[in-house]
Amino acid sequence: MKFLLPLTFILPYAHGACTCTDDVVKALSQLYVSTGGANWDDKKNWMDFDEDPCDGNWDGLTASSDVIVKMDIENNNLAGCIPTQFGLLTDLTNIKIGKNDLTGTIPSEVGMLSNVEKFKMQENSISGSIPSWFGLMTNVASGNNDFNLEDNLLCGDIPDEVSALSGGNKFKVSDGNGLGTPCDGTDDGTATTDDGSTDDGSSSGTDTSGDDSTDSSGTGSD
């Protein structure tokens, strides 16, 4: 008797006419699943890979030259944790995921998004410390570029690498967080992950290349 996998294990990664790379397909699929995509307010064409996301055909995504450069799903009823695969969206320059109900800590793989100029994650329920690898987003530090982590549940101190980004006109980190308060009774700058281990932000993200497992984890103006 031939054993068939349930369709739910196959369809999320079906490519259709999609021109995106496997990594981008994986990242978008995991983000949708991990943050309750079925309950998003605006989700037109998400998970329909015949409507090419790398052509900008999905709600909240903007593409250029067949790559996704902007994600604006702010105030869109996302609920859950940011998946580690989010770090595979390395062409992104503008990320707006604020004003949702994101929880858990910030995965170290987000540090792979070194092309980012605007990163807005305000008004969620993200906990743990601010990872030092945010300092890799050096483009944030210039001009009118944004970096906003306000109104979360962050603790510990602001790493020097992150403070160095404050050259931008819209650097917002301190308000609405518990910064200066030790995380989990310590002040060593480590964040506690879902499995109880600690993450000091030094990981380069080795679990993004091929693991299909699902991590537990609205649109606005510029």
Backbone hydrogen bonds in HBPLUS format (Angstrom, degrees):
<---DONOR---> <-ACCEPTOR-->    atom                        ^
c    i                          cat <-CA-CA->   ^        H-A-AA   ^      H-
h    n   atom  resd res      DA  || num        DHA   H-A  angle D-A-AA Bond
n    s   type  num  typ     dist DA aas  dist angle  dist       angle   num
A0009-PHE N   A0006-PRO O   3.02 MM   3  5.76 160.1  2.06 121.6 127.1     1
A0010-ILE N   A0007-LEU O   2.93 MM   3  5.13 152.1  2.01 107.6 116.7     2
A0011-LEU N   A0007-LEU O   2.94 MM   4  5.93 168.5  1.95 171.2 172.1     3
A0013-TYR N   A0010-ILE O   3.24 MM   3  6.10 156.3  2.30 124.2 129.6     4
A0014-ALA N   A0011-LEU O   3.06 MM   3  5.10 174.9  2.06 115.3 116.4     5
A0018-CYS N   A0015-HIS O   2.96 MM   3  5.32 159.6  2.01 132.7 137.2     6
A0025-VAL N   A0021-THR O   3.06 MM   4  6.35 163.1  2.09 154.8 159.5     7
A0026-LYS N   A0022-ASP O   2.91 MM   4  6.12 161.1  1.94 150.8 156.0     8
A0027-ALA N   A0023-ASP O   2.91 MM   4  6.11 159.8  1.95 146.9 152.5     9
A0028-LEU N   A0024-VAL O   2.96 MM   4  6.11 171.2  1.97 156.9 158.3    10
A0029-SER N   A0025-VAL O   3.03 MM   4  6.07 160.9  2.06 147.5 153.4    11
A0030-GLN N   A0026-LYS O   2.95 MM   4  6.08 164.6  1.97 152.2 156.3    12
A0031-LEU N   A0027-ALA O   2.98 MM   4  6.12 154.8  2.04 146.2 153.4    13
A0032-TYR N   A0028-LEU O   3.05 MM   4  6.22 162.0  2.09 147.3 151.7    14
A0033-VAL N   A0029-SER O   3.04 MM   4  6.28 165.1  2.06 151.8 155.5    15
A0034-SER N   A0030-GLN O   2.81 MM   4  5.76 166.1  1.83 149.7 154.5    16
A0035-THR N   A0031-LEU O   3.15 MM   4  6.03 138.5  2.33 141.7 149.2    17
A0037-GLY N   A0032-TYR O   2.68 MM   5  4.49 153.5  1.75 163.7 157.0    18
A0079-ALA N   A0035-THR O   3.12 MM  44  4.68 171.0  2.13 117.0 119.1    19
A0039-ASN N   A0036-GLY O   2.80 MM   3  5.64 160.4  1.84 130.4 136.5    20
A0040-TRP N   A0037-GLY O   3.06 MM   3  5.09 167.3  2.08 107.8 111.8    21
A0041-ASP N   A0076-ASN O   3.20 MM  35  5.24 156.6  2.26 119.9 126.5    22
A0046-TRP N   A0043-LYS O   3.05 MM   3  5.53 161.1  2.09 129.3 134.8    23
A0059-ASP N   A0044-LYS O   3.11 MM  15  5.31 162.0  2.14 152.8 155.6    24
A0048-ASP N   A0045-ASN O   2.92 MM   3  5.20 155.7  1.98 136.7 135.1    25
A0051-GLU N   A0048-ASP O   3.02 MM   3  5.66 154.6  2.08 114.1 121.7    26
A0055-ASP N   A0052-ASP O   3.01 MM   3  5.28 155.0  2.07 110.9 114.7    27
A0057-ASN N   A0052-ASP O   3.33 MM   5  5.74 157.8  2.38 138.7 139.9    28
A0056-GLY N   A0053-PRO O   2.99 MM   3  4.98 158.5  2.03 105.6 109.4    29
A0061-LEU N   A0058-TRP O   3.19 MM   3  5.73 164.6  2.22 140.7 139.6    30
A0072-ASP N   A0060-GLY O   2.69 MM  12  4.69 170.0  1.70 148.6 152.0    31
A0062-THR N   A0070-LYS O   2.93 MM   8  4.94 156.0  1.99 142.9 144.1    32
A0069-VAL N   A0062-THR O   2.87 MM   7  5.93 153.7  1.94 152.6 161.2    33
A0070-LYS N   A0062-THR O   3.21 MM   8  4.94 155.4  2.27 143.3 141.3    34
A0064-SER N   A0067-VAL O   2.82 MM   3  5.48 154.7  1.88 157.5 164.4    35
A0067-VAL N   A0064-SER O   3.12 MM   3  5.48 147.4  2.24 109.9 118.9    36
A0093-THR N   A0069-VAL O   2.82 MM  24  5.40 178.0  1.82 139.4 138.8    37
A0094-ASN N   A0069-VAL O   3.23 MM  25  6.55 146.8  2.35 153.4 161.0    38
A0071-MET N   A0094-ASN O   2.88 MM  23  6.26 160.6  1.92 160.7 166.8    39
A0096-LYS N   A0071-MET O   2.77 MM  25  6.07 156.0  1.83 165.7 171.5    40
A0073-ILE N   A0096-LYS O   2.96 MM  23  6.05 147.1  2.07 164.9 169.7    41
A0074-GLU N   A0218-GLY O   2.08 MM 144  3.33  95.9  1.72 146.4 123.2    42
A0075-ASN N   A0098-GLY O   2.93 MM  23  6.38 158.6  1.98 152.8 156.2    43
A0101-ASP N   A0078-LEU O   2.79 MM  23  5.77 155.4  1.85 162.3 169.7    44
A0080-GLY N   A0101-ASP O   3.40 MM  21  6.76 152.0  2.49 128.4 130.4    45
A0103-THR N   A0080-GLY O   2.85 MM  23  5.43 157.9  1.90 127.0 133.5    46
A0086-PHE N   A0083-PRO O   3.10 MM   3  5.68 164.7  2.12 115.6 120.5    47
A0087-GLY N   A0084-THR O   3.24 MM   3  6.22 166.4  2.26 126.2 127.6    48
A0088-LEU N   A0085-GLN O   2.89 MM   3  5.49 167.6  1.90 121.8 125.3    49
A0089-LEU N   A0086-PHE O   3.23 MM   3  5.96 171.7  2.24 121.5 123.5    50
A0092-LEU N   A0089-LEU O   3.22 MM   3  5.99 168.8  2.23 123.1 126.5    51
A0117-GLU N   A0093-THR O   2.70 MM  24  5.20 176.5  1.70 134.8 136.1    52
A0118-LYS N   A0093-THR O   3.10 MM  25  6.50 155.6  2.16 151.4 158.4    53
A0095-ILE N   A0118-LYS O   2.82 MM  23  6.03 167.2  1.84 151.9 155.9    54
A0120-LYS N   A0095-ILE O   2.87 MM  25  6.16 162.7  1.90 156.7 162.6    55
A0097-ILE N   A0120-LYS O   2.86 MM  23  6.08 161.9  1.89 175.6 175.5    56
A0099-LYS N   A0122-GLN O   2.70 MM  23  6.09 155.6  1.75 151.0 159.0    57
A0125-SER N   A0102-LEU O   2.82 MM  23  5.60 149.0  1.91 155.9 165.8    58
A0127-SER N   A0104-GLY O   2.93 MM  23  5.71 162.6  1.96 137.0 142.6    59
A0110-VAL N   A0107-PRO O   3.12 MM   3  5.97 167.4  2.13 124.3 127.6    60
A0111-GLY N   A0108-SER O   2.95 MM   3  5.76 162.8  1.98 122.7 128.1    61
A0112-MET N   A0109-GLU O   2.94 MM   3  5.62 167.5  1.96 120.3 123.7    62
A0113-LEU N   A0110-VAL O   3.11 MM   3  5.76 169.0  2.13 120.8 123.2    63
A0116-VAL N   A0113-LEU O   3.33 MM   3  5.95 168.7  2.34 118.6 121.2    64
A0119-PHE N   A0146-ASP O   3.05 MM  27  5.89 155.5  2.11 121.9 128.0    65
A0148-ASN N   A0119-PHE O   2.91 MM  29  6.37 161.5  1.95 159.4 163.4    66
A0121-MET N   A0148-ASN O   2.84 MM  27  5.95 175.8  1.84 168.7 168.5    67
A0123-GLU N   A0150-GLU O   2.89 MM  27  6.34 152.4  1.97 146.2 155.1    68
A0153-LEU N   A0126-ILE O   2.74 MM  27  5.48 152.6  1.81 155.6 157.5    69
A0155-CYS N   A0128-GLY O   2.97 MM  27  5.69 153.6  2.04 129.8 135.3    70
A0134-PHE N   A0131-PRO O   3.32 MM   3  6.08 169.4  2.33 117.0 119.6    71
A0135-GLY N   A0132-SER O   2.93 MM   3  5.90 167.9  1.94 127.0 131.0    72
A0136-LEU N   A0133-TRP O   3.02 MM   3  5.56 169.8  2.03 115.2 118.5    73
A0137-MET N   A0134-PHE O   3.00 MM   3  5.76 166.8  2.02 121.5 125.9    74
A0140-VAL N   A0137-MET O   3.07 MM   3  5.87 160.3  2.11 122.2 127.6    75
A0141-ALA N   A0138-THR O   3.18 MM   3  5.71 154.4  2.24 112.6 118.8    76
A0145-ASN N   A0142-SER O   3.30 MM   3  6.16 163.2  2.33 141.9 146.4    77
A0169-ASN N   A0143-GLY O   3.08 MM  26  6.32 158.1  2.13 159.8 166.7    78
A0147-PHE N   A0170-LYS O   3.00 MM  23  6.28 153.8  2.07 159.5 151.3    79
A0172-LYS N   A0147-PHE O   2.79 MM  25  6.10 171.8  1.80 167.2 170.1    80
A0149-LEU N   A0172-LYS O   2.82 MM  23  6.26 157.4  1.87 160.2 167.1    81
A0151-ASP N   A0175-ASP O   2.98 MM  24  6.28 161.5  2.02 141.0 145.7    82
A0178-GLY N   A0154-LEU O   2.80 MM  24  5.69 142.8  1.94 159.7 168.5    83
A0156-GLY N   A0181-THR O   2.70 MM  25  5.21 158.6  1.74 148.6 150.2    84
A0180-GLY N   A0156-GLY O   2.61 MM  24  4.99 161.8  1.64 129.7 136.1    85
A0162-VAL N   A0159-PRO O   2.99 MM   3  5.31 131.6  2.23 104.9 117.6    86
A0163-SER N   A0159-PRO O   2.98 MM   4  6.34 159.8  2.02 155.1 161.5    87
A0164-ALA N   A0160-ASP O   3.01 MM   4  6.21 139.6  2.18 145.5 155.2    88
A0165-LEU N   A0162-VAL O   2.94 MM   3  5.46 162.4  1.97 115.5 121.4    89
A0166-SER N   A0163-SER O   3.07 MM   3  5.56 167.1  2.09 119.0 121.9    90
A0168-GLY N   A0165-LEU O   3.34 MM   3  6.54 176.3  2.34 133.1 132.5    91
A0177-ASN N   A0174-SER O   3.32 MM   3  5.94 149.9  2.42 143.9 140.2    92
A0181-THR N   A0178-GLY O   3.03 MM   3  5.71 150.6  2.12 140.1 144.8    93
A0183-CYS N   A0186-THR O   2.84 MM   3  5.39 107.4  2.38 156.7 163.5    94
A0186-THR N   A0183-CYS O   2.94 MM   3  5.39 162.1  1.97 118.1 124.0    95
A0191-ALA N   A0199-ASP O   2.93 MM   8  5.15 167.2  1.94 135.1 138.4    96
A0199-ASP N   A0191-ALA O   2.75 MM   8  5.15 144.7  1.87 145.5 157.3    97
A0193-THR N   A0197-SER O   2.83 MM   4  5.50 166.5  1.85 154.8 159.5    98
A0196-GLY N   A0193-THR O   2.98 MM   3  5.38 163.5  2.01 118.5 121.4    99
